[in-house]
Amino acid sequence: MRDRLRFAAFGGGLVVLLGAALGIGVLVGDPSDRGVEHSGVVLDGSYRSTGLSDSESGYTLADLSAPASPNRAGPLHFRITGPDGAPVTRFAVRHEKPLHLVVARSDGAEFRHAHPTMAADGTWSVEWTWATPGTYRVFADFAPELGDGAGLVLSRTVTVTGDAAARPLPPAAETASVDGYQVRLQRDSGDLRFTVTRDGRPVTDLEPYLGAYAHLVGLHAPSLAYLHAHPQGEVGRTSPGPEAAFHVEPPVPGPYRLYFEFAHGGSVHTAEFTLEFAPLSTAPSTSGAGHHPGGEHR
C-alpha cells in the first residue's frame, strides 16, 4: 500500500506538525515558540495532530521526566491522559506497537525511535541515556483504542544540561554508510528509492521491522515539520530488498534530514540523508541528494 504524503498549510485539513529545528541557533528553548509558520503532512488521513503541542483533542502528554544530564542512564517516564483527566491505558496497535516514541535533538544531530512499555497505571517508561547535551523534543505517536481511530502525536521538550553548539545540516549526498551497509538514495518524480547493499552486493533479505521492510522519518528545516512514511508494497508480497520505495509528494520547500530505518542481520540500522524539496508549484527540486543547487536531480 502506498503511503501518500500531502503537505498543507498549518491549520488546514488533517496535519501532522512535529519534529526538530535543524541547524537554527543554539540548542535552547521550545521550537514551537519561534513564531515559524509551520507546514504539515497528511499520512493516509490517519493523523490529526499538530504535534508541537503537549495537548490535542483532550489528550495530553503528561508527567514527562528523564535524566537531566548526558551519559547517565535512567528512566524516561510519561503518561497520556484523556479528556476526563485520567491516564489512558487502552491504545490501538499501529505498526505492531501501541505507542511509538520519537526523540530528536533540535538540530537533528541525535535521533532515536523507541518503544516504551506501559505499566498498569498508564505510565510509559523506557531506559534512557542522552548521548549529548542540548534541547530535545519527545514525541508520542499513538491512537487511543476508544477514539475514532485517528492517530495523535503529542510532544514536549527536554533540556539536557551542558554546553551544546548547534551542528550544521550535513551536505546532501547520494549514498550513506551505516554499520557496514551502503544505502543509495534516488529520486524518481514523487518517489524516493533507497537501495541497500553490503560489500558491493545487493541485500535481498531485508527483515520485517514494525510491519514493513523499512521506515522513513524526515525532519524539515526550518518549519519543524515531521514526516513518517512506510514503503510501497507489503511484507510477504513485496521483494524484501534491495530496494524500498516511498511515495512522497513534494513537501514544503527546504532541506530535510531523512532517517531511513531498515532491519537486517537481527538489528535495526538507520541511514541518514539530507534532501531538499522544491515547492509543489515549481519544477522538481534543483538540489538534493548528491546534487548542488542548479543541477536537476531525477
BAFI-3210 file (N, C-alpha, C; in Angstrom, 3 decimals, decimal comma, padded with zeros to 6 digits):
// residues 298
n [1|2|3|4|5|6|7|8|9|10|11|12|13|14|15|16|17|18|19|20|21|22|23|24|25|26|27|28|29|30|31|32|33|34|35|36|37|38|39|40|41|42|43|44|45|46|47|48|49|50|51|52|53|54|55|56|57|58|59|60|61|62|63|64|65|66|67|68|69|70|71|72|73|74|75|76|77|78|79|80|81|82|83|84|85|86|87|88|89|90|91|92|93|94|95|96|97|98|99|100|101|102|103|104|105|106|107|108|109|110|111|112|113|114|115|116|117|118|119|120|121|122|123|124|125|126|127|128|129|130|131|132|133|134|135|136|137|138|139|140|141|142|143|144|145|146|147|148|149|150|151|152|153|154|155|156|157|158|159|160|161|162|163|164|165|166|167|168|169|170|171|172|173|174|175|176|177|178|179|180|181|182|183|184|185|186|187|188|189|190|191|192|193|194|195|196|197|198|199|200|201|202|203|204|205|206|207|208|209|210|211|212|213|214|215|216|217|218|219|220|221|222|223|224|225|226|227|228|229|230|231|232|233|234|235|236|237|238|239|240|241|242|243|244|245|246|247|248|249|250|251|252|253|254|255|256|257|258|259|260|261|262|263|264|265|266|267|268|269|270|271|272|273|274|275|276|277|278|279|280|281|282|283|284|285|286|287|288|289|290|291|292|293|294|295|296|297|298]
n.u [000,850|000,585|002,044|000,815|001,890|000,729|001,204|000,193|-000,914|-000,380|-002,952|-004,835|-006,910|-006,211|-003,419|000,017|002,295|005,335|008,586|012,031|014,025|016,474|019,744|019,396|020,266|021,104|020,941|018,525|015,439|011,963|011,095|008,551|007,973|009,093|007,726|007,494|005,974|004,262|004,290|002,649|001,795|-000,311|-000,951|-002,055|-004,549|-004,737|-003,757|-004,275|-003,137|-001,336|001,117|003,219|002,368|001,645|-000,860|-003,896|-007,048|-008,219|-006,461|-003,391|000,123|001,681|003,409|006,133|009,376|012,933|016,416|018,653|021,139|023,799|025,069|024,310|022,517|019,013|015,460|013,046|010,046|006,482|003,022|-000,120|-002,885|-006,469|-009,541|-011,037|-009,187|-007,981|-005,428|-004,723|-005,135|-005,641|-004,821|-004,769|-003,235|-000,755|001,205|002,405|002,843|001,612|002,329|004,534|007,690|009,443|012,430|014,304|017,174|017,411|018,785|018,740|020,857|020,898|018,968|016,291|014,229|011,973|010,371|008,517|007,377|004,223|002,930|000,456|-000,875|-000,868|001,533|004,167|007,371|010,921|014,265|016,866|019,487|021,086|023,058|024,372|024,500|021,848|018,788|015,928|013,198|010,452|008,406|005,238|003,543|000,494|-002,704|-005,721|-007,498|-010,227|-010,962|-011,632|-010,109|-008,253|-004,866|-002,735|-000,222|001,763|003,880|006,731|009,363|012,714|015,407|018,786|021,487|024,513|027,079|026,280|026,851|025,104|024,878|025,683|023,487|024,193|025,840|024,150|024,056|024,362|024,735|024,912|026,608|026,298|026,911|028,393|026,846|025,785|023,796|021,870|020,307|017,805|015,901|012,836|010,710|007,903|008,727|010,863|013,648|015,365|018,280|019,791|022,959|025,675|029,035|029,278|027,285|023,848|021,375|019,058|017,350|015,942|014,674|011,454|010,319|008,532|006,210|006,844|009,212|010,896|011,298|010,623|011,628|011,402|012,840|012,221|013,842|013,356|010,861|010,025|008,548|007,479|007,752|006,576|006,830|005,897|007,078|006,221|004,206|003,909|004,784|005,817|004,604|005,902|009,134|011,821|013,870|016,614|015,658|013,705|010,866|009,366|006,472|006,455|005,018|006,106|007,077|006,694|008,897|012,480|015,308|015,572|016,294|016,659|015,795|016,393|015,215|015,990|015,883|018,222|020,206|019,441|019,379|018,436|019,049|020,049|020,166|021,259|020,251|020,494|018,152|016,722|013,641|011,522|008,954|005,493|004,388|006,375|009,006|010,593|012,789|015,848|018,009|019,454|019,824|023,124|023,486|024,315|022,999|021,251|021,591|019,535|017,833|016,819]
n.v [-001,189|002,204|004,879|007,980|011,191|014,239|017,630|020,483|023,833|025,199|024,478|023,817|021,286|017,809|017,444|016,653|018,014|018,139|017,677|018,651|021,586|022,230|022,955|025,660|028,342|028,266|025,399|025,748|026,430|026,228|024,978|025,511|028,048|029,868|031,251|030,425|029,909|027,089|023,998|020,982|017,440|015,085|011,805|009,141|009,990|009,463|010,913|013,655|015,503|018,473|018,164|019,740|020,448|019,674|018,862|017,746|017,456|016,813|015,035|014,561|014,810|013,967|014,448|014,066|012,874|012,628|011,618|014,196|014,902|014,240|010,969|009,477|006,933|006,322|006,235|007,169|008,625|008,935|009,881|009,429|011,350|011,412|012,949|013,063|013,530|011,381|008,786|007,285|003,947|002,171|001,435|001,594|-000,840|-000,028|-000,396|-002,567|-001,773|-000,229|002,346|004,756|006,138|008,977|010,703|013,629|015,687|019,289|020,176|018,050|016,336|014,210|011,285|009,118|006,272|004,678|002,217|002,316|000,667|000,030|000,499|-000,822|001,385|003,218|004,497|005,135|003,846|003,795|002,730|005,116|007,021|010,011|011,045|013,417|016,850|019,365|020,640|018,709|017,259|015,337|012,987|011,491|009,058|007,840|006,069|006,307|003,515|003,690|005,828|007,617|006,319|007,876|008,924|010,434|012,845|013,912|016,233|017,236|019,300|018,560|019,552|018,937|019,094|021,022|022,262|022,888|023,154|024,079|021,882|022,116|021,364|018,357|018,072|017,404|014,097|011,247|008,713|006,803|005,474|002,895|000,893|-000,981|-001,253|000,030|002,592|003,806|006,694|007,591|009,827|009,683|011,282|011,660|009,706|008,315|006,362|003,866|001,953|-000,893|-002,159|-004,433|-004,849|-004,450|-006,037|-006,627|-006,379|-008,675|-009,744|-008,260|-007,700|-007,906|-005,008|-003,575|-004,183|-003,590|-003,426|-001,332|001,954|005,465|008,484|011,982|015,190|018,566|021,608|025,074|024,706|022,899|020,681|017,277|014,038|010,734|007,779|004,781|002,020|001,335|-001,480|-004,751|-006,682|-009,966|-010,046|-008,237|-007,871|-008,430|-006,327|-005,443|-002,860|-000,187|001,670|004,835|006,785|010,097|013,100|016,310|018,225|021,089|023,683|023,343|022,094|018,710|016,424|013,102|009,953|006,780|003,741|000,353|-003,231|-005,818|-008,733|-009,181|-006,735|-003,257|-000,677|002,659|004,841|008,036|010,973|014,071|016,049|018,174|019,752|021,136|023,716|022,734|024,043|024,536|023,532|020,238|019,734|021,537|020,914|018,380|015,035|014,322|016,349|019,651|022,995|024,074|021,902|019,595|016,904|013,648]
n.w [000,000|-000,841|000,812|000,857|000,968|001,790|001,891|003,736|004,559|007,848|010,081|008,181|007,069|007,861|009,721|010,412|012,504|013,590|014,976|014,713|014,930|012,508|012,698|013,595|015,335|018,872|021,060|022,729|024,451|023,397|020,306|019,306|020,073|018,370|016,450|013,835|010,671|010,306|008,465|007,350|007,270|005,744|006,456|004,975|005,843|008,552|010,668|012,922|014,497|015,594|016,662|017,766|020,206|023,651|024,169|022,696|021,226|023,663|024,787|026,575|026,859|029,644|032,817|032,167|032,555|032,690|032,479|033,586|032,664|030,269|029,279|031,492|032,702|032,999|033,783|031,309|031,664|031,179|030,864|029,176|029,283|029,241|027,920|030,262|032,176|033,352|033,363|030,205|029,287|027,326|024,117|020,541|018,474|016,314|013,495|014,739|017,369|020,395|020,976|019,674|020,165|019,385|019,385|019,090|018,755|018,747|016,497|014,836|015,047|016,759|016,929|017,661|017,638|019,510|021,681|024,310|027,349|028,948|032,190|034,505|035,534|033,534|033,064|030,935|030,159|029,563|029,475|029,429|027,926|027,406|024,725|024,188|025,373|025,220|023,691|023,385|021,559|022,538|021,230|021,264|019,601|018,791|018,990|020,618|021,873|022,272|020,786|017,689|015,887|014,633|014,486|016,962|017,687|020,170|021,873|023,872|025,238|026,332|028,276|028,294|030,396|029,921|027,671|024,330|021,031|018,123|015,387|011,957|009,197|007,588|004,366|001,221|-000,162|-002,303|-001,310|001,731|004,527|006,929|009,667|008,153|005,909|002,726|001,527|-001,056|-002,287|-004,506|-006,485|-008,030|-009,736|-007,818|-006,085|-003,595|-003,638|-002,046|-001,998|-000,754|-000,048|000,667|001,125|-001,596|-002,648|-003,444|-000,913|-000,377|001,435|003,404|006,675|008,238|009,914|012,345|010,892|008,248|005,492|005,730|007,140|007,061|008,312|008,486|009,110|008,883|007,992|008,029|009,254|011,150|010,473|010,491|009,130|008,574|006,940|005,162|003,171|-000,289|-001,163|000,475|003,337|002,729|000,284|-001,307|-002,746|-000,538|-000,553|-002,782|-002,741|-001,429|-001,806|-001,478|-001,692|-001,907|-002,029|-003,113|-000,325|001,878|000,824|001,106|003,070|004,220|006,814|006,441|007,811|007,258|008,084|008,483|008,782|009,305|009,581|012,180|013,488|013,777|011,515|010,757|008,184|007,202|005,456|003,654|002,038|-000,365|-001,053|-003,555|-003,892|-004,370|-006,538|-008,337|-010,631|-010,485|-007,658|-007,672|-006,242|-004,229|-003,068|-003,495|-005,336|-006,383|-005,902|-008,781|-010,394|-011,813|-010,269|-010,730]
ca.u [000,000|001,416|001,813|000,821|002,114|000,293|001,538|-000,750|-000,557|-000,754|-004,336|-005,716|-007,037|-005,622|-001,985|000,968|003,343|006,248|009,943|013,022|014,695|017,763|020,779|018,921|020,601|021,627|020,011|017,796|014,094|010,970|010,967|007,205|007,868|009,881|006,886|007,629|004,753|004,515|003,602|002,438|001,643|-001,390|-000,428|-003,191|-005,709|-004,845|-003,284|-004,992|-002,449|-000,326|002,372|004,094|001,723|001,534|-002,279|-004,664|-008,323|-008,490|-005,393|-002,223|001,369|001,845|004,340|007,353|010,632|014,036|017,706|018,917|022,479|024,201|025,896|023,849|021,322|017,867|014,196|012,244|008,667|005,414|001,676|-001,088|-004,164|-007,579|-010,431|-011,524|-008,069|-007,421|-004,464|-005,229|-004,460|-006,025|-004,343|-004,826|-001,930|-000,479|002,552|002,827|003,078|000,560|002,841|005,869|008,372|010,491|013,146|015,313|017,769|016,837|019,464|018,662|022,100|020,592|017,650|016,017|012,860|011,940|009,052|008,442|006,357|003,251|002,510|-000,995|-001,432|-000,771|002,838|005,069|008,757|011,977|015,582|017,305|020,739|021,333|024,440|024,959|023,602|021,067|017,338|015,339|011,742|009,997|007,118|004,471|002,718|-000,412|-004,133|-006,498|-008,351|-011,630|-011,170|-012,211|-009,132|-007,251|-003,661|-002,337|001,192|001,947|005,308|007,243|010,809|013,554|016,721|019,849|022,481|025,826|027,266|025,997|026,801|024,291|025,632|025,050|022,900|025,200|025,562|023,442|024,876|023,539|024,924|025,230|027,116|025,935|027,109|028,895|025,921|025,750|022,430|021,822|019,019|017,493|014,585|012,174|009,478|007,458|009,190|012,213|014,029|016,568|018,833|020,700|023,982|026,703|030,229|029,035|026,236|022,505|020,755|017,751|016,613|015,604|013,783|010,336|010,513|007,285|005,229|007,269|010,625|011,672|010,539|011,279|011,277|012,063|012,729|012,400|014,341|013,218|009,459|009,814|007,642|007,917|007,014|006,863|006,216|006,206|007,356|005,226|004,209|003,557|005,642|005,312|004,200|006,896|010,502|012,470|015,130|017,428|015,093|012,479|010,413|008,366|005,868|006,424|004,781|006,985|006,566|007,073|010,263|013,582|016,062|015,102|017,170|015,895|016,291|015,903|015,388|015,769|016,362|018,955|021,175|018,935|019,483|017,877|020,087|019,489|020,990|020,797|020,460|019,941|017,489|015,956|012,448|011,017|007,512|004,632|004,022|007,522|009,594|011,261|013,865|017,120|019,085|019,018|020,848|024,217|023,490|024,461|021,985|021,417|021,603|018,299|018,028|015,645]
ca.v [000,000|003,391|005,978|009,228|012,270|015,506|018,695|021,590|024,927|024,984|024,749|023,383|019,842|016,954|017,620|016,328|019,008|017,979|017,481|019,447|022,566|021,725|023,956|027,011|028,915|027,389|024,354|026,137|026,901|025,385|025,407|025,987|029,447|030,696|032,033|029,971|029,436|025,664|023,212|019,653|016,326|014,129|010,468|008,234|010,504|008,877|011,829|014,918|016,292|019,426|017,558|020,616|020,737|018,516|018,524|017,769|016,726|016,348|014,142|015,327|014,149|014,494|013,852|013,640|013,014|011,946|012,021|015,612|015,132|013,204|009,829|008,949|006,143|006,471|006,032|008,226|008,321|009,875|009,323|010,069|011,499|011,583|014,095|013,089|013,784|010,126|008,172|006,371|002,648|001,322|002,038|000,761|-001,281|000,516|-000,803|-003,580|-001,217|000,681|003,716|004,949|007,278|009,540|011,754|014,247|016,929|020,380|020,349|016,799|015,576|012,983|010,773|007,775|005,754|003,655|001,693|002,103|-000,251|000,707|-000,148|-000,904|002,694|004,085|005,139|004,586|004,021|003,162|003,119|006,167|007,727|011,064|010,994|014,760|017,869|020,113|020,608|017,614|017,109|013,970|012,829|010,267|008,818|006,793|006,215|005,703|002,411|004,086|007,019|007,443|005,646|008,817|008,984|011,689|012,998|014,937|016,387|018,189|019,440|018,210|020,180|018,129|020,078|021,008|023,121|022,200|024,009|023,511|021,342|022,432|020,248|017,759|018,307|016,344|013,061|010,166|007,471|006,882|004,216|002,656|-000,465|-001,841|-001,230|001,231|002,872|004,832|007,359|008,151|010,446|009,419|012,052|011,749|008,567|008,227|004,956|003,538|000,649|-001,325|-003,131|-004,717|-005,363|-004,371|-006,977|-006,220|-007,058|-009,115|-010,408|-007,350|-008,314|-007,029|-004,154|-002,869|-004,450|-003,157|-003,699|-000,133|003,118|006,723|009,643|013,182|016,428|019,680|022,886|025,428|024,746|021,899|019,625|015,893|013,075|009,325|007,045|003,361|001,776|000,717|-002,935|-005,386|-007,783|-011,245|-009,920|-007,410|-008,351|-007,850|-005,680|-004,441|-001,526|000,210|002,909|005,599|007,837|011,332|014,270|017,367|018,923|022,495|023,770|023,436|020,867|017,723|015,334|011,865|008,812|005,566|002,643|-000,980|-004,308|-006,893|-009,334|-009,149|-005,404|-002,143|000,255|003,932|005,614|009,419|011,742|015,416|016,186|019,413|019,677|022,393|023,860|021,983|024,830|024,752|022,345|019,399|020,392|021,643|020,464|017,243|014,058|014,206|017,391|021,012|023,865|024,343|020,658|018,854|015,518|012,822]
ca.w [000,000|-000,949|001,740|000,109|001,910|001,220|002,806|003,686|005,459|009,236|010,389|007,119|006,905|008,874|009,574|011,462|012,584|014,689|014,516|015,406|014,091|012,064|012,487|013,791|016,622|019,913|021,437|023,915|024,216|022,739|018,910|018,987|020,451|017,481|015,563|012,460|010,031|010,145|007,452|007,888|006,366|005,952|006,215|004,818|006,542|009,867|011,690|013,040|015,495|015,186|017,081|018,524|021,473|024,533|024,298|021,449|021,250|025,013|025,256|026,997|027,231|030,993|033,781|031,483|033,287|032,013|033,040|033,365|032,114|029,312|029,690|032,771|032,417|033,884|033,081|030,716|032,034|030,850|030,765|028,293|029,960|028,327|028,136|031,644|033,058|033,854|032,444|029,187|029,392|026,199|022,877|019,338|017,993|014,980|013,107|015,710|018,695|020,830|021,035|019,112|020,756|018,534|020,109|018,227|019,229|017,976|015,215|014,096|015,153|017,502|016,547|018,186|017,520|020,551|022,020|025,759|027,868|029,798|033,426|034,659|035,853|032,369|032,960|029,942|030,578|028,798|029,969|028,520|028,129|026,423|024,247|024,189|025,926|024,248|023,809|022,620|021,564|022,778|020,555|021,482|018,426|019,268|018,730|021,709|021,427|022,349|019,980|016,363|015,037|014,125|015,293|017,582|018,008|021,181|022,140|024,847|025,143|027,467|028,199|028,890|030,803|029,294|026,510|023,065|019,846|017,054|014,262|010,674|008,471|006,696|002,943|000,507|-000,783|-002,854|-000,566|003,151|005,066|008,315|010,168|007,093|004,776|001,906|001,086|-002,098|-002,436|-005,820|-006,554|-009,301|-009,655|-006,431|-005,296|-003,056|-003,712|-001,289|-002,357|000,298|-000,433|001,671|000,444|-003,027|-003,072|-003,035|000,224|-000,877|002,507|004,489|007,653|008,626|011,085|012,622|009,859|006,920|005,223|006,031|007,596|006,713|009,125|007,996|009,879|007,964|008,496|009,442|009,669|012,195|010,027|010,674|008,329|008,807|005,833|005,015|001,750|-001,141|-001,083|001,738|003,776|002,248|-001,115|-001,982|-002,602|000,648|-000,913|-002,085|-002,869|-000,743|-002,449|-000,749|-002,499|-001,124|-002,859|-002,619|000,853|001,923|000,316|002,045|003,325|005,195|007,231|006,328|008,570|006,607|009,026|007,933|009,645|008,646|010,491|013,540|014,068|013,026|011,079|010,321|007,255|007,215|004,236|003,535|000,740|-000,474|-001,882|-004,093|-003,688|-005,281|-007,707|-009,203|-011,243|-009,500|-006,930|-008,364|-005,372|-003,441|-002,764|-004,432|-006,360|-005,922|-006,495|-010,196|-011,149|-011,576|-009,822|-011,000]
c.u [000,884|001,026|001,924|000,874|001,734|000,494|000,578|-000,300|-001,051|-002,207|-005,289|-005,740|-006,464|-004,122|-001,231|002,052|004,180|007,606|010,875|013,634|016,068|018,707|020,317|019,294|021,182|020,547|019,311|016,405|013,241|010,816|009,596|007,018|008,549|009,044|007,011|006,259|004,981|003,773|003,512|002,207|000,428|-000,866|-001,601|-004,425|-005,800|-004,439|-004,113|-004,245|-001,517|001,051|003,288|003,495|001,699|000,083|-002,979|-005,903|-008,618|-007,435|-004,134|-001,048|001,785|002,956|005,608|008,566|011,689|015,327|018,038|020,254|022,856|025,037|025,554|022,525|020,239|016,586|013,657|010,800|007,717|004,090|000,890|-002,394|-005,247|-008,443|-010,968|-010,412|-007,401|-006,415|-005,142|-004,438|-004,792|-005,700|-004,514|-003,407|-001,778|000,963|003,204|003,070|001,922|001,010|004,255|006,454|009,489|011,109|014,233|015,864|017,378|017,564|019,467|019,877|021,926|019,168|017,472|014,535|012,775|010,503|009,010|007,367|005,467|002,919|000,989|-001,631|-001,318|000,539|003,695|006,503|009,701|013,295|016,246|018,661|020,892|022,792|025,133|024,000|022,823|019,586|016,779|013,816|011,413|008,582|006,503|003,452|001,814|-001,832|-004,882|-007,429|-009,819|-011,923|-011,772|-011,242|-008,062|-006,056|-003,415|-000,832|001,324|003,426|005,577|008,756|011,471|014,905|017,728|021,029|023,817|025,871|027,050|025,911|025,978|025,172|024,936|024,485|023,957|024,852|024,840|024,429|023,963|023,644|025,246|025,687|026,722|026,155|027,580|027,988|026,090|024,323|022,484|020,408|018,901|016,087|014,029|010,798|009,082|007,940|010,614|012,559|015,370|017,008|019,922|021,668|024,930|027,863|030,012|027,939|024,874|022,013|019,325|016,928|016,434|014,575|012,641|010,659|009,259|006,307|005,587|008,743|011,512|010,722|011,337|010,726|012,043|011,811|013,101|012,982|013,914|011,802|009,111|008,883|008,289|007,110|007,487|006,114|006,671|006,299|006,172|005,340|003,878|004,538|005,016|004,870|005,220|008,279|011,180|013,841|015,572|016,815|013,853|012,083|009,286|007,792|005,697|006,190|005,568|006,368|006,845|008,525|011,292|014,252|015,411|016,275|016,306|016,588|015,630|016,239|015,089|016,381|017,057|019,988|020,748|019,009|018,814|018,983|019,409|020,493|020,403|021,184|019,945|019,374|016,678|014,808|012,056|009,527|006,725|004,396|005,175|007,974|010,237|012,475|015,158|018,288|018,569|020,165|021,892|024,292|023,645|023,351|022,300|021,468|020,388|018,597|016,744|015,801]
c.v [001,236|004,378|007,264|010,369|013,584|016,592|019,864|022,670|024,611|025,372|024,274|021,887|019,089|016,985|017,015|017,372|018,687|017,761|018,346|020,433|022,063|022,890|025,387|027,456|027,914|026,432|024,697|026,546|025,903|025,849|025,945|027,449|030,376|031,487|031,626|029,581|027,982|025,085|021,792|018,627|015,510|012,761|009,497|008,690|010,058|009,817|013,096|015,891|017,318|018,986|018,420|021,029|019,487|018,100|018,654|016,913|016,122|015,432|014,958|014,400|014,753|013,775|013,310|013,896|012,179|012,345|013,460|015,890|014,001|012,114|009,322|008,240|006,375|006,291|007,314|007,819|009,351|009,135|010,079|010,146|011,832|012,785|014,193|013,348|012,541|009,556|007,216|005,071|001,715|002,055|001,060|000,382|-000,817|000,226|-001,624|-003,057|-000,291|002,131|003,746|006,228|007,724|010,709|012,307|015,495|018,048|020,688|019,069|015,920|014,284|012,572|009,376|007,476|004,556|003,254|001,369|001,091|000,497|-000,131|-000,104|000,449|003,699|004,820|004,399|004,811|003,264|003,627|004,044|006,730|008,754|011,018|012,342|015,724|018,563|020,065|019,551|017,739|015,624|013,865|011,481|010,146|007,633|007,045|005,568|004,621|002,821|005,343|006,685|006,794|006,554|008,867|010,373|011,677|014,176|015,051|017,394|018,248|019,021|018,888|019,334|019,057|019,899|021,938|022,323|023,213|023,324|023,045|021,710|021,175|019,653|017,998|017,123|015,374|011,941|008,889|007,769|005,500|004,100|001,183|-001,440|-001,942|000,080|001,401|004,017|005,382|007,928|008,729|010,250|010,054|012,170|010,630|008,780|006,751|004,755|002,124|000,295|-002,373|-003,336|-005,405|-005,427|-005,282|-006,502|-007,033|-007,393|-009,843|-009,476|-007,998|-007,371|-006,277|-003,318|-002,976|-003,998|-003,492|-002,476|000,933|004,359|007,829|010,836|014,365|017,588|020,899|023,986|025,329|023,783|020,773|018,253|015,005|011,663|008,533|005,592|003,020|001,194|-000,803|-003,431|-006,496|-009,102|-011,222|-009,149|-007,992|-007,664|-007,249|-006,103|-003,046|-001,364|001,571|003,533|006,655|009,068|012,483|015,437|018,127|020,416|022,606|023,842|022,104|019,997|016,830|014,096|010,756|007,557|004,377|001,316|-002,007|-005,375|-007,434|-009,268|-007,795|-004,375|-001,137|001,526|004,677|007,016|010,145|013,161|015,560|017,463|019,227|021,069|022,500|023,068|022,725|025,044|023,452|021,503|020,087|020,395|021,322|019,331|016,303|014,020|015,283|018,742|021,845|024,159|023,088|019,842|017,418|014,749|011,474]
c.w [000,000|000,139|000,956|001,111|001,249|002,269|002,614|004,655|006,857|009,460|009,318|006,999|008,079|008,709|010,723|011,418|013,789|014,134|015,300|014,443|013,757|011,834|012,654|015,195|017,588|020,344|022,736|023,506|023,473|021,307|018,565|019,338|019,453|016,481|014,113|011,925|009,637|008,948|007,943|006,831|006,748|005,567|006,192|005,586|007,979|010,986|011,711|013,931|014,886|015,653|017,898|019,852|022,337|024,749|022,958|021,633|022,617|025,596|025,537|027,290|028,572|031,751|033,116|032,373|032,592|032,707|032,663|032,706|031,175|029,960|031,080|032,543|033,460|033,102|032,463|030,931|031,439|030,884|029,711|029,071|028,942|028,648|029,552|032,651|033,603|032,862|031,466|029,275|028,247|024,903|021,723|018,929|016,549|014,650|014,228|017,114|019,089|020,907|020,487|019,705|019,814|019,284|019,193|018,893|018,279|016,683|014,388|014,223|015,936|017,171|017,128|018,073|018,457|020,861|023,512|026,118|028,843|031,023|033,537|034,940|034,701|032,227|031,947|030,391|029,663|029,390|028,950|028,930|027,019|026,012|024,354|024,876|024,820|024,566|022,864|022,643|021,664|022,218|020,890|020,357|018,747|018,766|019,891|021,179|021,374|021,537|018,637|015,381|014,491|015,065|015,839|017,781|018,958|021,502|023,235|024,694|026,446|027,250|028,968|029,153|030,086|028,099|025,227|021,938|018,772|015,905|012,958|010,024|007,543|005,238|002,313|-000,119|-001,256|-002,050|000,892|003,597|006,528|008,637|009,085|005,880|004,017|001,389|000,087|-002,206|-003,843|-005,776|-007,948|-009,242|-008,189|-005,548|-004,794|-002,984|-003,012|-001,661|-001,363|-000,251|000,747|000,971|-001,062|-003,542|-002,590|-001,838|-000,178|000,181|003,702|005,402|008,007|009,911|011,258|011,453|008,470|006,741|005,479|006,538|007,229|007,596|008,577|008,900|008,967|008,677|007,531|009,968|010,778|011,760|010,154|009,744|008,663|007,754|005,830|003,531|001,005|-001,039|000,308|002,047|003,331|000,804|-001,943|-001,759|-001,422|000,347|-002,301|-002,065|-002,014|-001,296|-001,643|-001,680|-001,622|-002,071|-002,266|-001,447|000,769|001,489|001,434|002,280|004,384|005,581|007,274|007,100|008,001|007,517|008,336|008,871|008,816|009,630|011,942|014,217|013,168|012,745|010,551|009,454|007,146|005,925|004,433|002,127|000,740|-001,454|-002,344|-003,802|-004,719|-006,584|-008,679|-009,817|-010,168|-008,927|-007,718|-007,476|-004,533|-003,252|-003,866|-005,478|-005,691|-006,531|-007,963|-011,030|-010,834|-011,227|-010,025|-010,328]
res [m|r|d|r|l|r|f|a|a|f|g|g|g|l|v|v|l|l|g|a|a|l|g|i|g|v|l|v|g|d|p|s|d|r|g|v|e|h|s|g|v|v|l|d|g|s|y|r|s|t|g|l|s|d|s|e|s|g|y|t|l|a|d|l|s|a|p|a|s|p|n|r|a|g|p|l|h|f|r|i|t|g|p|d|g|a|p|v|t|r|f|a|v|r|h|e|k|p|l|h|l|v|v|a|r|s|d|g|a|e|f|r|h|a|h|p|t|m|a|a|d|g|t|w|s|v|e|w|t|w|a|t|p|g|t|y|r|v|f|a|d|f|a|p|e|l|g|d|g|a|g|l|v|l|s|r|t|v|t|v|t|g|d|a|a|a|r|p|l|p|p|a|a|e|t|a|s|v|d|g|y|q|v|r|l|q|r|d|s|g|d|l|r|f|t|v|t|r|d|g|r|p|v|t|d|l|e|p|y|l|g|a|y|a|h|l|v|g|l|h|a|p|s|l|a|y|l|h|a|h|p|q|g|e|v|g|r|t|s|p|g|p|e|a|a|f|h|v|e|p|p|v|p|g|p|y|r|l|y|f|e|f|a|h|g|g|s|v|h|t|a|e|f|t|l|e|f|a|p|l|s|t|a|p|s|t|s|g|a|g|h|h|p|g|g|e|h|r]
***
